[in-house]
């Protein structure tokens, strides 16, 4: 579930390096389990410059709303319109089709400071 090609942050977002310094970002399976059935997703606009830790969106479920935090710095180059139209994709496929947005990294080396899958699994118990 938490694959070795992914990196994680303690706010329960994941990052996967795609190509040419672009990463996909989403919420973890653990996060979607805590939230329950998602009903709304607000994502940053393409072209938005973001810093690590910025609040960059919201996911809302029938239980709660939760801010999305950027795990990396860079520029948003794509958003997943399918998740905006059908937020349950982030429930059913949080680490695949349920990705939220893509970022062109300001510095690829920033990924080295994020948690490995094993460290994230230890964090969530």
N, CA, C and O atoms as a Tinker XYZ file with bonds, in Angstrom:
   500  protein
     1  N      0.820000   -1.199000    0.000000    73     2
     2  CA     0.000000    0.000000    0.000000    64     1     3
     3  C      0.864000    1.264000    0.000000    63     2     4     5
     4  O      0.664000    2.159000   -0.822000    81     3
     5  N      1.826000    1.332000    0.926000    73     3     6
     6  CA     2.727000    2.488000    0.970000    64     5     7
     7  C      4.015000    2.091000    0.262000    63     6     8     9
     8  O      4.918000    1.509000    0.863000    81     7
     9  N      4.082000    2.408000   -1.002000    73     7    10
    10  CA     5.145000    1.929000   -1.869000    64     9    11
    11  C      6.460000    2.676000   -1.648000    63    10    12    13
    12  O      6.474000    3.836000   -1.233000    81    11
    13  N      7.549000    1.989000   -1.932000    73    11    14
    14  CA     8.880000    2.549000   -1.707000    64    13    15
    15  C      9.210000    3.698000   -2.666000    63    14    16    17
    16  O     10.180000    4.421000   -2.440000    81    15
    17  N      8.425000    3.879000   -3.728000    73    15    18
    18  CA     8.683000    5.005000   -4.637000    64    17    19
    19  C      7.941000    6.273000   -4.210000    63    18    20    21
    20  O      7.933000    7.271000   -4.929000    81    19
    21  N      7.314000    6.219000   -3.024000    73    19    22
    22  CA     6.586000    7.369000   -2.496000    64    21    23
    23  C      7.323000    7.922000   -1.281000    63    22    24    25
    24  O      8.040000    7.203000   -0.585000    81    23
    25  N      7.128000    9.224000   -1.045000    73    23    26
    26  CA     7.626000    9.893000    0.161000    64    25    27
    27  C      6.415000   10.475000    0.867000    63    26    28    29
    28  O      5.381000   10.712000    0.242000    81    27
    29  N      6.541000   10.707000    2.178000    73    27    30
    30  CA     5.395000   11.099000    2.996000    64    29    31
    31  C      5.749000   12.235000    3.950000    63    30    32    33
    32  O      6.914000   12.457000    4.280000    81    31
    33  N      4.704000   12.952000    4.386000    73    31    34
    34  CA     4.856000   13.976000    5.425000    64    33    35
    35  C      3.863000   13.675000    6.539000    63    34    36    37
    36  O      2.885000   12.953000    6.345000    81    35
    37  N      4.138000   14.249000    7.719000    73    35    38
    38  CA     3.316000   13.917000    8.883000    64    37    39
    39  C      1.910000   14.505000    8.842000    63    38    40    41
    40  O      1.097000   14.226000    9.724000    81    39
    41  N      1.614000   15.319000    7.824000    73    39    42
    42  CA     0.247000   15.820000    7.638000    64    41    43
    43  C     -0.540000   14.900000    6.697000    63    42    44    45
    44  O     -1.644000   15.236000    6.268000    81    43
    45  N      0.041000   13.738000    6.382000    73    43    46
    46  CA    -0.613000   12.649000    5.647000    64    45    47
    47  C     -0.827000   12.916000    4.159000    63    46    48    49
    48  O     -1.809000   12.471000    3.565000    81    47
    49  N      0.122000   13.659000    3.567000    73    47    50
    50  CA     0.184000   13.763000    2.122000    64    49    51
    51  C      1.333000   12.892000    1.632000    63    50    52    53
    52  O      2.308000   12.673000    2.350000    81    51
    53  N      1.210000   12.400000    0.404000    73    51    54
    54  CA     2.288000   11.620000   -0.214000    64    53    55
    55  C      2.783000   12.337000   -1.466000    63    54    56    57
    56  O      2.092000   13.180000   -2.039000    81    55
    57  N      4.000000   11.979000   -1.874000    73    55    58
    58  CA     4.645000   12.552000   -3.054000    64    57    59
    59  C      5.278000   11.402000   -3.833000    63    58    60    61
    60  O      5.886000   10.507000   -3.246000    81    59
    61  N      5.132000   11.432000   -5.155000    73    59    62
    62  CA     5.804000   10.444000   -6.020000    64    61    63
    63  C      6.465000   11.197000   -7.167000    63    62    64    65
    64  O      5.809000   11.943000   -7.894000    81    63
    65  N      7.781000   10.992000   -7.324000    73    63    66
    66  CA     8.501000   11.616000   -8.423000    64    65    67
    67  C      8.078000   10.956000   -9.714000    63    66    68    69
    68  O      8.174000    9.737000   -9.857000    81    67
    69  N      7.605000   11.766000  -10.664000    73    67    70
    70  CA     7.143000   11.250000  -11.951000    64    69    71
    71  C      8.277000   11.322000  -12.978000    63    70    72    73
    72  O      8.783000   10.288000  -13.413000    81    71
    73  N      8.673000   12.522000  -13.361000    73    71    74
    74  CA     9.747000   12.713000  -14.346000    64    73    75
    75  C     10.104000   14.184000  -14.403000    63    74    76    77
    76  O      9.274000   15.048000  -14.122000    81    75
    77  N     11.347000   14.462000  -14.769000    73    75    78
    78  CA    11.795000   15.845000  -14.990000    64    77    79
    79  C     11.473000   16.774000  -13.828000    63    78    80    81
    80  O     11.079000   17.920000  -14.046000    81    79
    81  N     11.635000   16.298000  -12.595000    73    79    82
    82  CA    11.407000   17.149000  -11.435000    64    81    83
    83  C      9.957000   17.437000  -11.137000    63    82    84    85
    84  O      9.662000   18.368000  -10.388000    81    83
    85  N      9.038000   16.668000  -11.699000    73    83    86
    86  CA     7.604000   16.830000  -11.431000    64    85    87
    87  C      7.155000   15.694000  -10.509000    63    86    88    89
    88  O      7.471000   14.527000  -10.736000    81    87
    89  N      6.417000   16.061000   -9.472000    73    87    90
    90  CA     5.879000   15.067000   -8.539000    64    89    91
    91  C      4.361000   15.107000   -8.531000    63    90    92    93
    92  O      3.747000   16.154000   -8.735000    81    91
    93  N      3.770000   13.949000   -8.292000    73    91    94
    94  CA     2.339000   13.867000   -7.999000    64    93    95
    95  C      2.190000   13.954000   -6.494000    63    94    96    97
    96  O      3.047000   13.480000   -5.748000    81    95
    97  N      1.085000   14.569000   -6.043000    73    95    98
    98  CA     0.803000   14.724000   -4.621000    64    97    99
    99  C     -0.618000   14.247000   -4.368000    63    98   100   101
   100  O     -1.520000   14.496000   -5.167000    81    99
   101  N     -0.807000   13.559000   -3.251000    73    99   102
   102  CA    -2.143000   13.122000   -2.865000    64   101   103
   103  C     -2.220000   12.954000   -1.363000    63   102   104   105
   104  O     -1.258000   13.225000   -0.645000    81   103
   105  N     -3.373000   12.505000   -0.895000    73   103   106
   106  CA    -3.512000   12.180000    0.522000    64   105   107
   107  C     -3.307000   10.677000    0.674000    63   106   108   109
   108  O     -3.572000    9.902000   -0.245000    81   107
   109  N     -2.837000   10.287000    1.837000    73   107   110
   110  CA    -2.549000    8.875000    2.078000    64   109   111
   111  C     -3.826000    8.080000    2.330000    63   110   112   113
   112  O     -4.881000    8.634000    2.639000    81   111
   113  N     -3.694000    6.786000    2.190000    73   111   114
   114  CA    -4.796000    5.894000    2.517000    64   113   115
   115  C     -5.227000    6.104000    3.968000    63   114   116   117
   116  O     -6.421000    6.101000    4.269000    81   115
   117  N     -4.265000    6.285000    4.858000    73   115   118
   118  CA    -4.575000    6.528000    6.275000    64   117   119
   119  C     -5.444000    7.784000    6.427000    63   118   120   121
   120  O     -6.415000    7.783000    7.185000    81   119
   121  N     -5.094000    8.846000    5.709000    73   119   122
   122  CA    -5.859000   10.096000    5.792000    64   121   123
   123  C     -7.284000    9.899000    5.303000    63   122   124   125
   124  O     -8.231000   10.354000    5.944000    81   123
   125  N     -7.443000    9.215000    4.160000    73   123   126
   126  CA    -8.796000    9.046000    3.636000    64   125   127
   127  C     -9.625000    8.145000    4.545000    63   126   128   129
   128  O    -10.841000    8.319000    4.634000    81   127
   129  N     -8.986000    7.174000    5.231000    73   127   130
   130  CA    -9.720000    6.339000    6.190000    64   129   131
   131  C    -10.221000    7.166000    7.376000    63   130   132   133
   132  O    -11.345000    6.982000    7.842000    81   131
   133  N     -9.367000    8.083000    7.858000    73   131   134
   134  CA    -9.765000    8.945000    8.972000    64   133   135
   135  C    -10.885000    9.898000    8.576000    63   134   136   137
   136  O    -11.798000   10.155000    9.362000    81   135
   137  N    -10.813000   10.424000    7.347000    73   135   138
   138  CA   -11.805000   11.394000    6.887000    64   137   139
   139  C    -13.146000   10.753000    6.555000    63   138   140   141
   140  O    -14.192000   11.351000    6.805000    81   139
   141  N    -13.132000    9.567000    6.005000    73   139   142
   142  CA   -14.371000    8.942000    5.539000    64   141   143
   143  C    -14.666000    9.382000    4.115000    63   142   144   145
   144  O    -13.782000    9.875000    3.414000    81   143
   145  N    -15.893000    9.206000    3.696000    73   143   146
   146  CA   -16.280000    9.464000    2.305000    64   145   147
   147  C    -16.122000   10.938000    1.948000    63   146   148   149
   148  O    -16.781000   11.806000    2.520000    81   147
   149  N    -15.240000   11.201000    0.996000    73   147   150
   150  CA   -14.996000   12.578000    0.568000    64   149   151
   151  C    -16.142000   13.064000   -0.317000    63   150   152   153
   152  O    -16.652000   12.332000   -1.166000    81   151
   153  N    -16.531000   14.324000   -0.092000    73   151   154
   154  CA   -17.627000   14.918000   -0.861000    64   153   155
   155  C    -17.193000   16.167000   -1.623000    63   154   156   157
   156  O    -17.913000   16.637000   -2.504000    81   155
   157  N    -16.011000   16.710000   -1.287000    73   155   158
   158  CA   -15.556000   17.952000   -1.915000    64   157   159
   159  C    -14.037000   18.025000   -1.826000    63   158   160   161
   160  O    -13.444000   17.684000   -0.802000    81   159
   161  N    -13.421000   18.473000   -2.910000    73   159   162
   162  CA   -11.976000   18.689000   -2.948000    64   161   163
   163  C    -11.721000   20.042000   -3.589000    63   162   164   165
   164  O    -12.221000   20.325000   -4.678000    81   163
   165  N    -10.938000   20.882000   -2.908000    73   163   166
   166  CA   -10.513000   22.178000   -3.455000    64   165   167
   167  C     -9.004000   22.111000   -3.633000    63   166   168   169
   168  O     -8.271000   21.847000   -2.681000    81   167
   169  N     -8.542000   22.350000   -4.862000    73   167   170
   170  CA    -7.127000   22.230000   -5.188000    64   169   171
   171  C     -6.553000   23.566000   -5.640000    63   170   172   173
   172  O     -7.299000   24.452000   -6.055000    81   171
   173  N     -5.228000   23.718000   -5.565000    73   171   174
   174  CA    -4.620000   24.978000   -6.020000    64   173   175
   175  C     -4.729000   25.102000   -7.536000    63   174   176   177
   176  O     -4.831000   24.105000   -8.250000    81   175
   177  N     -4.708000   26.328000   -8.005000    73   175   178
   178  CA    -4.780000   26.584000   -9.450000    64   177   179
   179  C     -3.440000   26.277000  -10.116000    63   178   180   181
   180  O     -2.380000   26.465000   -9.518000    81   179
   181  N     -3.501000   25.804000  -11.353000    73   179   182
   182  CA    -2.289000   25.605000  -12.144000    64   181   183
   183  C     -1.566000   26.940000  -12.234000    63   182   184   185
   184  O     -2.188000   27.979000  -12.458000    81   183
   185  N     -0.255000   26.907000  -12.058000    73   183   186
   186  CA     0.547000   28.126000  -12.092000    64   185   187
   187  C      0.827000   28.718000  -10.724000    63   186   188   189
   188  O      1.621000   29.650000  -10.602000    81   187
   189  N      0.177000   28.183000   -9.685000    73   187   190
   190  CA     0.381000   28.684000   -8.330000    64   189   191
   191  C      1.758000   28.284000   -7.820000    63   190   192   193
   192  O      2.130000   27.113000   -7.883000    81   191
   193  N      2.515000   29.256000   -7.313000    73   191   194
   194  CA     3.787000   28.958000   -6.648000    64   193   195
   195  C      3.496000   28.614000   -5.209000    63   194   196   197
   196  O      2.768000   29.332000   -4.523000    81   195
   197  N      4.072000   27.497000   -4.743000    73   195   198
   198  CA     3.807000   27.047000   -3.384000    64   197   199
   199  C      5.112000   26.793000   -2.643000    63   198   200   201
   200  O      6.125000   26.420000   -3.235000    81   199
   201  N      5.061000   27.004000   -1.338000    73   199   202
   202  CA     6.198000   26.716000   -0.468000    64   201   203
   203  C      5.860000   25.494000    0.369000    63   202   204   205
   204  O      4.689000   25.193000    0.603000    81   203
   205  N      6.879000   24.803000    0.813000    73   203   206
   206  CA     6.676000   23.645000    1.673000    64   205   207
   207  C      5.880000   24.053000    2.904000    63   206   208   209
   208  O      6.216000   25.029000    3.575000    81   207
   209  N      4.831000   23.306000    3.195000    73   207   210
   210  CA     4.006000   23.578000    4.363000    64   209   211
   211  C      2.843000   24.514000    4.122000    63   210   212   213
   212  O      1.997000   24.679000    5.001000    81   211
   213  N      2.776000   25.143000    2.937000    73   211   214
   214  CA     1.651000   26.031000    2.621000    64   213   215
   215  C      0.334000   25.271000    2.658000    63   214   216   217
   216  O      0.274000   24.108000    2.259000    81   215
   217  N     -0.719000   25.923000    3.135000    73   215   218
   218  CA    -2.062000   25.392000    2.988000    64   217   219
   219  C     -2.460000   25.648000    1.540000    63   218   220   221
   220  O     -2.482000   26.794000    1.093000    81   219
   221  N     -2.778000   24.574000    0.802000    73   219   222
   222  CA    -2.981000   24.736000   -0.631000    64   221   223
   223  C     -4.315000   24.181000   -1.118000    63   222   224   225
   224  O     -4.573000   24.133000   -2.321000    81   223
   225  N     -5.151000   23.767000   -0.189000    73   223   226
   226  CA    -6.446000   23.238000   -0.592000    64   225   227
   227  C     -7.180000   22.669000    0.594000    63   226   228   229
   228  O     -6.744000   22.787000    1.740000    81   227
   229  N     -8.321000   22.040000    0.292000    73   227   230
   230  CA    -9.176000   21.466000    1.324000    64   229   231
   231  C     -9.779000   20.173000    0.799000    63   230   232   233
   232  O    -10.128000   20.070000   -0.377000    81   231
   233  N     -9.897000   19.187000    1.684000    73   231   234
   234  CA   -10.702000   18.009000    1.391000    64   233   235
   235  C    -11.793000   17.959000    2.456000    63   234   236   237
   236  O    -11.528000   18.125000    3.646000    81   235
   237  N    -13.028000   17.727000    2.003000    73   235   238
   238  CA   -14.156000   17.660000    2.926000    64   237   239
   239  C    -14.831000   16.312000    2.785000    63   238   240   241
   240  O    -14.993000   15.783000    1.685000    81   239
   241  N    -15.220000   15.773000    3.926000    73   239   242
   242  CA   -15.943000   14.506000    3.941000    64   241   243
   243  C    -17.261000   14.704000    4.672000    63   242   244   245
   244  O    -17.571000   15.802000    5.134000    81   243
   245  N    -18.017000   13.645000    4.769000    73   243   246
   246  CA   -19.262000   13.725000    5.515000    64   245   247
   247  C    -18.976000   13.937000    7.002000    63   246   248   249
   248  O    -19.850000   14.395000    7.737000    81   247
   249  N    -17.755000   13.607000    7.453000    73   247   250
   250  CA   -17.372000   13.755000    8.860000    64   249   251
   251  C    -16.696000   15.083000    9.184000    63   250   252   253
   252  O    -16.969000   15.685000   10.222000    81   251
   253  N    -15.803000   15.545000    8.287000    73   251   254
   254  CA   -14.940000   16.672000    8.646000    64   253   255
   255  C    -14.348000   17.320000    7.400000    63   254   256   257
   256  O    -14.418000   16.780000    6.297000    81   255
   257  N    -13.766000   18.489000    7.613000    73   255   258
   258  CA   -12.979000   19.153000    6.568000    64   257   259
   259  C    -11.539000   19.178000    7.050000    63   258   260   261
   260  O    -11.274000   19.301000    8.246000    81   259
   261  N    -10.618000   19.061000    6.114000    73   259   262
   262  CA    -9.209000   19.053000    6.471000    64   261   263
   263  C     -8.428000   19.853000    5.436000    63   262   264   265
   264  O     -8.651000   19.720000    4.233000    81   263
   265  N     -7.513000   20.683000    5.918000    73   263   266
   266  CA    -6.648000   21.428000    5.008000    64   265   267
   267  C     -5.662000   20.481000    4.342000    63   266   268   269
   268  O     -5.256000   19.475000    4.923000    81   267
   269  N     -5.283000   20.817000    3.119000    73   267   270
   270  CA    -4.195000   20.136000    2.419000    64   269   271
   271  C     -2.960000   21.012000    2.549000    63   270   272   273
   272  O     -3.035000   22.230000    2.389000    81   271
   273  N     -1.832000   20.393000    2.837000    73   271   274
   274  CA    -0.581000   21.117000    2.979000    64   273   275
   275  C      0.380000   20.652000    1.894000    63   274   276   277
   276  O      0.429000   19.470000    1.554000    81   275
   277  N      1.132000   21.583000    1.364000    73   275   278
   278  CA     2.095000   21.209000    0.337000    64   277   279
   279  C      3.307000   20.561000    0.981000    63   278   280   281
   280  O      3.954000   21.165000    1.836000    81   279
   281  N      3.621000   19.326000    0.574000    73   279   282
   282  CA     4.796000   18.658000    1.125000    64   281   283
   283  C      6.104000   19.131000    0.490000    63   282   284   285
   284  O      7.187000   18.791000    0.967000    81   283
   285  N      6.003000   19.914000   -0.586000    73   283   286
   286  CA     7.177000   20.377000   -1.334000    64   285   287
   287  C      6.955000   21.801000   -1.837000    63   286   288   289
   288  O      5.839000   22.318000   -1.823000    81   287
   289  N      8.056000   22.421000   -2.283000    73   287   290
   290  CA     7.991000   23.758000   -2.876000    64   289   291
   291  C      8.119000   23.655000   -4.390000    63   290   292   293
   292  O      8.839000   22.803000   -4.910000    81   291
   293  N      7.412000   24.531000   -5.082000    73   291   294
   294  CA     7.493000   24.547000   -6.537000    64   293   295
   295  C      6.300000   25.259000   -7.141000    63   294   296   297
   296  O      5.711000   26.148000   -6.526000    81   295
   297  N      5.950000   24.852000   -8.366000    73   295   298
   298  CA     4.827000   25.448000   -9.091000    64   297   299
   299  C      3.859000   24.342000   -9.484000    63   298   300   301
   300  O      4.268000   23.306000  -10.008000    81   299
   301  N      2.574000   24.565000   -9.230000    73   299   302
   302  CA     1.543000   23.599000   -9.604000    64   301   303
   303  C      1.442000   23.574000  -11.130000    63   302   304   305
   304  O      1.217000   24.604000  -11.764000    81   303
   305  N      1.614000   22.376000  -11.714000    73   303   306
   306  CA     1.585000   22.264000  -13.174000    64   305   307
   307  C      0.353000   21.509000  -13.679000    63   306   308   309
   308  O      0.052000   21.536000  -14.873000    81   307
   309  N     -0.352000   20.840000  -12.778000    73   307   310
   310  CA    -1.544000   20.096000  -13.190000    64   309   311
   311  C     -2.390000   19.796000  -11.959000    63   310   312   313
   312  O     -1.857000   19.577000  -10.871000    81   311
   313  N     -3.713000   19.789000  -12.135000    73   311   314
   314  CA    -4.620000   19.321000  -11.086000    64   313   315
   315  C     -5.439000   18.171000  -11.649000    63   314   316   317
   316  O     -5.672000   18.087000  -12.855000    81   315
   317  N     -5.865000   17.300000  -10.769000    73   315   318
   318  CA    -6.641000   16.135000  -11.181000    64   317   319
   319  C     -8.121000   16.516000  -11.203000    63   318   320   321
   320  O     -8.806000   16.441000  -10.183000    81   319
   321  N     -8.605000   16.923000  -12.375000    73   319   322
   322  CA   -10.000000   17.336000  -12.521000    64   321   323
   323  C    -10.965000   16.192000  -12.230000    63   322   324   325
   324  O    -12.103000   16.431000  -11.826000    81   323
   325  N    -10.521000   14.952000  -12.430000    73   323   326
   326  CA   -11.382000   13.802000  -12.149000    64   325   327
   327  C    -11.700000   13.709000  -10.657000    63   326   328   329
   328  O    -12.813000   13.343000  -10.279000    81   327
   329  N    -10.722000   14.040000   -9.809000    73   327   330
   330  CA   -10.964000   14.020000   -8.356000    64   329   331
   331  C    -11.861000   15.176000   -7.946000    63   330   332   333
   332  O    -12.687000   15.031000   -7.044000    81   331
   333  N    -11.708000   16.317000   -8.596000    73   331   334
   334  CA   -12.592000   17.452000   -8.297000    64   333   335
   335  C    -14.036000   17.071000   -8.636000    63   334   336   337
   336  O    -14.957000   17.372000   -7.876000    81   335
   337  N    -14.228000   16.413000   -9.775000    73   335   338
   338  CA   -15.568000   15.998000  -10.199000    64   337   339
   339  C    -16.102000   14.834000   -9.360000    63   338   340   341
   340  O    -17.305000   14.751000   -9.113000    81   339
   341  N    -15.215000   13.936000   -8.922000    73   339   342
   342  CA   -15.612000   12.758000   -8.148000    64   341   343
   343  C    -14.619000   12.556000   -7.003000    63   342   344   345
   344  O    -13.694000   11.753000   -7.129000    81   343
   345  N    -14.797000   13.279000   -5.875000    73   343   346
   346  CA   -13.859000   13.205000   -4.758000    64   345   347
   347  C    -13.669000   11.795000   -4.194000    63   346   348   349
   348  O    -12.658000   11.527000   -3.546000    81   347
   349  N    -14.620000   10.897000   -4.429000    73   347   350
   350  CA   -14.470000    9.543000   -3.887000    64   349   351
   351  C    -13.295000    8.800000   -4.503000    63   350   352   353
   352  O    -12.866000    7.783000   -3.958000    81   351
   353  N    -12.759000    9.277000   -5.628000    73   351   354
   354  CA   -11.539000    8.677000   -6.192000    64   353   355
   355  C    -10.387000    8.718000   -5.183000    63   354   356   357
   356  O     -9.551000    7.815000   -5.150000    81   355
   357  N    -10.350000    9.773000   -4.363000    73   355   358
   358  CA    -9.309000    9.869000   -3.337000    64   357   359
   359  C     -9.554000    8.867000   -2.215000    63   358   360   361
   360  O     -8.641000    8.578000   -1.441000    81   359
   361  N    -10.767000    8.334000   -2.115000    73   359   362
   362  CA   -11.057000    7.254000   -1.156000    64   361   363
   363  C    -10.714000    5.895000   -1.743000    63   362   364   365
   364  O    -10.070000    5.073000   -1.092000    81   363
   365  N    -11.147000    5.663000   -2.973000    73   363   366
   366  CA   -11.013000    4.330000   -3.555000    64   365   367
   367  C     -9.613000    4.063000   -4.104000    63   366   368   369
   368  O     -9.155000    2.920000   -4.098000    81   367
   369  N     -8.936000    5.098000   -4.574000    73   367   370
   370  CA    -7.595000    4.933000   -5.147000    64   369   371
   371  C     -6.678000    6.082000   -4.706000    63   370   372   373
   372  O     -6.169000    6.818000   -5.550000    81   371
   373  N     -6.461000    6.243000   -3.385000    73   371   374
   374  CA    -5.724000    7.412000   -2.905000    64   373   375
   375  C     -4.283000    7.493000   -3.404000    63   374   376   377
   376  O     -3.720000    8.585000   -3.474000    81   375
   377  N     -3.675000    6.353000   -3.751000    73   375   378
   378  CA    -2.275000    6.364000   -4.178000    64   377   379
   379  C     -2.120000    6.165000   -5.681000    63   378   380   381
   380  O     -1.008000    5.972000   -6.171000    81   379
   381  N     -3.235000    6.211000   -6.416000    73   379   382
   382  CA    -3.180000    5.997000   -7.869000    64   381   383
   383  C     -4.048000    7.053000   -8.556000    63   382   384   385
   384  O     -3.652000    8.216000   -8.632000    81   383
   385  N     -5.212000    6.670000   -9.052000    73   383   386
   386  CA    -6.085000    7.594000   -9.786000    64   385   387
   387  C     -6.566000    8.759000   -8.925000    63   386   388   389
   388  O     -7.019000    9.774000   -9.453000    81   387
   389  N     -6.470000    8.620000   -7.603000    73   387   390
   390  CA    -6.930000    9.662000   -6.690000    64   389   391
   391  C     -5.888000   10.718000   -6.353000    63   390   392   393
   392  O     -6.067000   11.478000   -5.402000    81   391
   393  N     -4.777000   10.779000   -7.138000    73   391   394
   394  CA    -3.799000   11.846000   -6.906000    64   393   395
   395  C     -4.497000   13.192000   -7.026000    63   394   396   397
   396  O     -5.529000   13.292000   -7.690000    81   395
   397  N     -3.951000   14.229000   -6.395000    73   395   398
   398  CA    -4.631000   15.519000   -6.357000    64   397   399
   399  C     -4.049000   16.558000   -7.314000    63   398   400   401
   400  O     -4.790000   17.181000   -8.075000    81   399
   401  N     -2.736000   16.749000   -7.281000    73   399   402
   402  CA    -2.117000   17.738000   -8.164000    64   401   403
   403  C     -0.661000   17.375000   -8.394000    63   402   404   405
   404  O     -0.097000   16.531000   -7.697000    81   403
   405  N     -0.050000   18.039000   -9.401000    73   403   406
   406  CA     1.359000   17.810000   -9.719000    64   405   407
   407  C      2.118000   19.124000   -9.585000    63   406   408   409
   408  O      1.609000   20.202000   -9.894000    81   407
   409  N      3.354000   18.993000   -9.111000    73   407   410
   410  CA     4.200000   20.152000   -8.836000    64   409   411
   411  C      5.545000   19.985000   -9.542000    63   410   412   413
   412  O      6.166000   18.925000   -9.474000    81   411
   413  N      5.982000   21.038000  -10.215000    73   411   414
   414  CA     7.354000   21.103000  -10.716000    64   413   415
   415  C      8.187000   21.598000   -9.544000    63   414   416   417
   416  O      8.042000   22.737000   -9.100000    81   415
   417  N      9.066000   20.725000   -9.047000    73   415   418
   418  CA     9.826000   21.028000   -7.838000    64   417   419
   419  C     10.798000   22.193000   -8.025000    63   418   420   421
   420  O     11.419000   22.339000   -9.078000    81   419
   421  N     10.915000   23.012000   -6.986000    73   419   422
   422  CA    11.934000   24.056000   -6.964000    64   421   423
   423  C     13.308000   23.414000   -6.776000    63   422   424   425
   424  O     14.301000   23.901000   -7.316000    81   423
   425  N     13.364000   22.309000   -6.001000    73   423   426
   426  CA    14.622000   21.616000   -5.727000    64   425   427
   427  C     14.324000   20.138000   -5.477000    63   426   428   429
   428  O     13.736000   19.783000   -4.456000    81   427
   429  N     14.729000   19.285000   -6.407000    73   427   430
   430  CA    14.462000   17.847000   -6.292000    64   429   431
   431  C     15.066000   17.279000   -5.012000    63   430   432   433
   432  O     14.539000   16.309000   -4.466000    81   431
   433  N     16.151000   17.857000   -4.525000    73   431   434
   434  CA    16.798000   17.370000   -3.302000    64   433   435
   435  C     15.877000   17.472000   -2.083000    63   434   436   437
   436  O     16.113000   16.809000   -1.072000    81   435
   437  N     14.841000   18.289000   -2.173000    73   435   438
   438  CA    13.894000   18.409000   -1.061000    64   437   439
   439  C     13.247000   17.062000   -0.738000    63   438   440   441
   440  O     12.872000   16.816000    0.409000    81   439
   441  N     13.116000   16.197000   -1.729000    73   439   442
   442  CA    12.513000   14.876000   -1.506000    64   441   443
   443  C     13.305000   14.050000   -0.497000    63   442   444   445
   444  O     12.741000   13.205000    0.198000    81   443
   445  N     14.606000   14.293000   -0.417000    73   443   446
   446  CA    15.455000   13.544000    0.511000    64   445   447
   447  C     15.063000   13.772000    1.970000    63   446   448   449
   448  O     15.336000   12.927000    2.822000    81   447
   449  N     14.429000   14.897000    2.262000    73   447   450
   450  CA    14.034000   15.211000    3.629000    64   449   451
   451  C     12.669000   14.677000    4.029000    63   450   452   453
   452  O     12.250000   14.844000    5.175000    81   451
   453  N     11.971000   14.036000    3.100000    73   451   454
   454  CA    10.639000   13.504000    3.405000    64   453   455
   455  C     10.744000   12.079000    3.933000    63   454   456   457
   456  O     11.774000   11.426000    3.769000    81   455
   457  N      9.682000   11.600000    4.566000    73   455   458
   458  CA     9.670000   10.259000    5.165000    64   457   459
   459  C      9.565000    9.165000    4.121000    63   458   460   461
   460  O      8.869000    9.298000    3.114000    81   459
   461  N     10.271000    8.086000    4.387000    73   459   462
   462  CA    10.139000    6.876000    3.575000    64   461   463
   463  C      8.827000    6.186000    3.945000    63   462   464   465
   464  O      8.182000    6.541000    4.932000    81   463
   465  N      8.445000    5.204000    3.147000    73   463   466
   466  CA     7.235000    4.430000    3.435000    64   465   467
   467  C      7.343000    3.763000    4.812000    63   466   468   469
   468  O      6.375000    3.751000    5.573000    81   467
   469  N      8.506000    3.213000    5.127000    73   467   470
   470  CA     8.676000    2.546000    6.433000    64   469   471
   471  C      8.523000    3.522000    7.587000    63   470   472   473
   472  O      7.884000    3.203000    8.590000    81   471
   473  N      9.103000    4.710000    7.453000    73   471   474
   474  CA     8.962000    5.709000    8.524000    64   473   475
   475  C      7.512000    6.162000    8.657000    63   474   476   477
   476  O      7.022000    6.359000    9.769000    81   475
   477  N      6.825000    6.327000    7.532000    73   475   478
   478  CA     5.413000    6.738000    7.595000    64   477   479
   479  C      4.573000    5.651000    8.259000    63   478   480   481
   480  O      3.717000    5.951000    9.092000    81   479
   481  N      4.808000    4.400000    7.899000    73   479   482
   482  CA     4.067000    3.300000    8.529000    64   481   483
   483  C      4.291000    3.282000   10.035000    63   482   484   485
   484  O      3.361000    3.011000   10.795000    81   483
   485  N      5.517000    3.567000   10.474000    73   483   486
   486  CA     5.822000    3.637000   11.906000    64   485   487
   487  C      5.064000    4.802000   12.557000    63   486   488   489
   488  O      4.582000    4.679000   13.683000    81   487
   489  N      4.963000    5.916000   11.854000    73   487   490
   490  CA     4.256000    7.089000   12.374000    64   489   491
   491  C      2.775000    6.775000   12.627000    63   490   492   493
   492  O      2.225000    7.141000   13.666000    81   491
   493  N      2.147000    6.103000   11.680000    73   491   494
   494  CA     0.697000    5.867000   11.813000    64   493   495
   495  C      0.375000    4.608000   12.607000    63   494   496   497
   496  O     -0.786000    4.334000   12.913000    81   495
   497  N      1.416000    3.846000   12.939000    73   495   498
   498  CA     1.226000    2.654000   13.772000    64   497   499
   499  C      0.662000    1.528000   12.981000    63   498   500
   500  O      0.438000    0.445000   13.522000    81   499
